[in-house]
């Protein structure tokens, strides 16, 4: 067994948004954050049932669905989400992938996700286009990880094992924690 701290994936094609009969869920154009307009929500909970990641919940006090807001007020101020800032292990990163052009080596997210393929989305087979990526844990059996992350788990784990020798990652990510060693930029 292992614990995987998860947040809303702020998907490209959110199942919660598609399922809401009141159109109370929307995706912000400027950053892709998926939000619930609680004033429009009538508590039908279709979004709760539709989210394959189980990240939407029903608040019985205000009788509306709620979910992670991606700390959008902080993002608008140029800050990172609180889950990133307060992470004790400093293993969370917050930023944007290059979507329209070729992946850029100078973008740490492109480098880790698209170029090196060390981080994978959770349950890509759901077809929602999740936008949160995880480096698969090394101590969990590959068969289980393949169910969670799809194909590419073995490659991602091998890439992760070798990241400490990758000079490019050290230059692109301010501080990366790999195999219990805190690496600083070169």
KADA-V812898 format. One record per residue. N is the residue number from 0. RES is the residue in three letters. SS is DSSP state (alpha for helix, beta for strand, coil for the rest). PHI is phi in whole degrees, 0 to 359 (NA if undefined). OMEGA is omega as a letter, one per 20 degrees, with the letter a starting at -180 (999 if undefined). Layout:
((N	RES	SS	PHI	OMEGA) (N	RES	SS	PHI	OMEGA))
//
This chain:
((0	UNK	coil	NA	r) (1	UNK	coil	208	r) (2	UNK	coil	252	r) (3	UNK	coil	237	r) (4	UNK	coil	293	a) (5	UNK	coil	234	r) (6	UNK	coil	236	r) (7	UNK	coil	301	a) (8	UNK	coil	276	a) (9	UNK	coil	42	a) (10	UNK	coil	297	r) (11	UNK	coil	293	r) (12	UNK	coil	235	a) (13	UNK	coil	295	r) (14	UNK	alpha	295	r) (15	UNK	alpha	296	r) (16	UNK	alpha	295	a) (17	UNK	alpha	296	a) (18	UNK	alpha	276	a) (19	UNK	coil	286	a) (20	UNK	coil	287	a) (21	UNK	coil	264	a) (22	UNK	coil	56	a) (23	UNK	coil	274	r) (24	UNK	beta	253	a) (25	UNK	beta	217	a) (26	UNK	beta	245	a) (27	UNK	coil	289	a) (28	UNK	coil	294	a) (29	UNK	coil	290	a) (30	UNK	coil	216	r) (31	UNK	coil	79	r) (32	UNK	coil	289	a) (33	UNK	beta	262	a) (34	UNK	beta	233	r) (35	UNK	beta	252	r) (36	UNK	coil	274	a) (37	UNK	coil	296	r) (38	UNK	coil	287	r) (39	UNK	coil	271	a) (40	UNK	coil	292	r) (41	UNK	coil	247	r) (42	UNK	coil	77	r) (43	UNK	coil	290	r) (44	UNK	coil	67	r) (45	UNK	alpha	297	r) (46	UNK	alpha	294	r) (47	UNK	alpha	297	r) (48	UNK	alpha	290	a) (49	UNK	alpha	281	a) (50	UNK	coil	293	a) (51	UNK	coil	290	a) (52	UNK	coil	267	r) (53	UNK	coil	58	a) (54	UNK	coil	252	r) (55	UNK	coil	256	r) (56	UNK	beta	227	r) (57	UNK	beta	260	r) (58	UNK	beta	267	a) (59	UNK	coil	288	r) (60	UNK	coil	287	a) (61	UNK	coil	263	r) (62	UNK	coil	56	r) (63	UNK	beta	214	r) (64	UNK	beta	281	r) (65	UNK	beta	220	r) (66	UNK	coil	197	r) (67	UNK	coil	304	a) (68	UNK	coil	259	r) (69	UNK	coil	62	a) (70	UNK	coil	47	a) (71	UNK	alpha	304	r) (72	UNK	alpha	297	r) (73	UNK	alpha	290	r) (74	UNK	alpha	299	r) (75	UNK	alpha	297	r) (76	UNK	coil	270	r) (77	UNK	coil	83	r) (78	UNK	coil	260	r) (79	UNK	coil	269	r) (80	UNK	coil	298	a) (81	UNK	alpha	298	r) (82	UNK	alpha	296	r) (83	UNK	alpha	284	a) (84	UNK	alpha	296	a) (85	UNK	coil	266	a) (86	UNK	coil	297	a) (87	UNK	coil	299	a) (88	UNK	coil	282	a) (89	UNK	coil	53	a) (90	UNK	coil	256	r) (91	UNK	coil	263	r) (92	UNK	coil	237	a) (93	UNK	coil	224	r) (94	UNK	coil	178	a) (95	UNK	coil	235	r) (96	UNK	coil	277	r) (97	UNK	coil	287	a) (98	UNK	coil	252	a) (99	UNK	coil	269	a) (100	UNK	coil	250	r) (101	UNK	coil	296	r) (102	UNK	coil	303	a) (103	UNK	coil	256	r) (104	UNK	coil	294	a) (105	UNK	coil	276	r) (106	UNK	coil	262	a) (107	UNK	alpha	301	a) (108	UNK	alpha	288	r) (109	UNK	alpha	301	a) (110	UNK	alpha	296	a) (111	UNK	alpha	286	a) (112	UNK	alpha	272	a) (113	UNK	alpha	266	a) (114	UNK	alpha	274	a) (115	UNK	coil	276	r) (116	UNK	coil	57	r) (117	UNK	coil	273	a) (118	UNK	coil	243	a) (119	UNK	beta	232	r) (120	UNK	beta	283	r) (121	UNK	coil	277	r) (122	UNK	coil	48	r) (123	UNK	alpha	295	a) (124	UNK	alpha	295	r) (125	UNK	alpha	287	r) (126	UNK	coil	76	a) (127	UNK	coil	271	a) (128	UNK	coil	68	a) (129	UNK	coil	297	a) (130	UNK	coil	246	r) (131	UNK	coil	242	a) (132	UNK	beta	239	a) (133	UNK	beta	234	r) (134	UNK	coil	275	a) (135	UNK	coil	301	r) (136	UNK	coil	296	a) (137	UNK	coil	284	a) (138	UNK	coil	269	a) (139	UNK	coil	256	a) (140	UNK	coil	304	a) (141	UNK	alpha	302	a) (142	UNK	alpha	301	r) (143	UNK	alpha	292	a) (144	UNK	alpha	295	r) (145	UNK	alpha	295	r) (146	UNK	alpha	295	a) (147	UNK	alpha	280	a) (148	UNK	alpha	246	a) (149	UNK	coil	78	a) (150	UNK	coil	292	r) (151	UNK	coil	101	a) (152	UNK	alpha	296	a) (153	UNK	alpha	300	r) (154	UNK	alpha	296	a) (155	UNK	alpha	297	r) (156	UNK	alpha	294	r) (157	UNK	alpha	294	r) (158	UNK	alpha	299	r) (159	UNK	alpha	298	r) (160	UNK	alpha	302	a) (161	UNK	alpha	263	a) (162	UNK	alpha	298	a) (163	UNK	alpha	297	r) (164	UNK	alpha	264	a) (165	UNK	coil	272	a) (166	UNK	alpha	294	a) (167	UNK	alpha	292	a) (168	UNK	alpha	294	a) (169	UNK	alpha	296	r) (170	UNK	alpha	281	a) (171	UNK	alpha	267	a) (172	UNK	coil	249	a) (173	UNK	coil	308	r) (174	UNK	beta	205	a) (175	UNK	beta	242	r) (176	UNK	beta	258	a) (177	UNK	beta	235	r) (178	UNK	coil	49	r) (179	UNK	coil	79	a) (180	UNK	beta	250	a) (181	UNK	beta	272	a) (182	UNK	beta	258	r) (183	UNK	beta	254	r) (184	UNK	coil	299	r) (185	UNK	coil	280	999))
//
